[in-house]
Amino acid sequence: MSNLIKNNMALEKTQQRKLTIDEEAELIDKQWDFSRFATIFLTKRIHDDKIWERLGYSGFREWVESKLYGKSQAYKDIKIASKIMAVLPQGEDRSVHLVDTFAELGKKKMEILVDLSDPDFKELFSENGQITVNGNNFDLQDIRDMSIRAAAAELKKVKSKYSGETAVLNEKLKKALSERKTLEAELTERDEKVARARELERMYGKGASKIEDKYKLIADAKMHISMAQQAAVKSALVNTDPVGVQREMAGLIRTMDEYRQRLVLMFGFVVEAVE
């Protein structure tokens, strides 16, 4: 026997005696929760299958307004229905399961729980399922026994956990994207270099692809010579400076002259060739 039938029987029995104002209010509220959950799947179907169109409405929103039904509430109901449909076992009588498991939690708690991640939501409503919040385990009965405020407070802790995990994942994603961008740039540079090498070999024969590297090395050498010259000039050495400093400058000049002589010995032929 479903809880809805039991609840209706309880209502009939209580009607046989006079209820207190608080008892009547609580019973009516519970009845409203049960009846409301009977409509959320219909709302989802009207939205998903565009039944509103067959009823002559221009859109889902117009159908919602015709029922004096807030749009935001309608979408909350659709969200709840979608979560529930993902949890219920295939082939099970949804209406009975709806009443026995979900409706008794009440509208407010279901609106709170629907913000759980799909895995946590499924775990909570599975057999003997539990979710862990700050080291504490909660099952469905714990949620039933909680006040709405307490349930909302616990969900806030879960959301904080989600936010922390999301921040970590976002940082990892950002790093991965940056590494991917760097790798793509390196691959593009390599491909361009290979393409240039092939073009040089096509134009000048095998081995010509190394010419570009020679250009680069000569350019690097020029840059370093220029930097050395600029540094020496910036020293603003004069003949009144200490002998030690002048000796260092003399050593630099000799070193540069030695480099020049070596270059002439190795590559002097190019000077005659290009002149």
QUIBELCOR-V673575 format. One line per field, one symbol per residue. ss: DSSP state (@ for helix, = for strand, . for the rest). phi: phi as a letter, one per 30 degrees, with the letter a starting at -180 (. if undefined). A space follows every 50 residues. Layout:
ss: ???
phi: ???
This chain:
ss: ..@@@@@@@@@@@@@.....@@@@@@@@@@@@@@@@@@@@@@@@@@@@.. @@@@.....@@@@@@@....@@@@@@@@@@@@@@@@@......@@@@@@@ @@@@@.@@@@@@@....@@@@@@@@....====..====@@@@@@..@@@ @@@@@@@@@@@@@@@@@@@@@@@@@@@@@@@@@@@@@@@@@@@@@@@@@@ @@@@...@@@@@@@@@@@@@@@@@@@@@@@@@@@........@@@@@@@@ @@@@@@@@@@@@@@@@@@@@@@@@.
phi: .dddddddddddddddbdddddddddddddddedddddcdddddddddch dedddjcdaddddeddchbdddddddddddddddddcdddiddddddedd ccdddjeddddddddddeddddddcddhdbbcbhiccbcddddddddedd dddddddddddedddddddddddddddddddddddddddddddddddddd dddcjdjdddedddeddddddedddddddddddddhdbdcdeeddddddd ddddddddedddddddbeddddddc
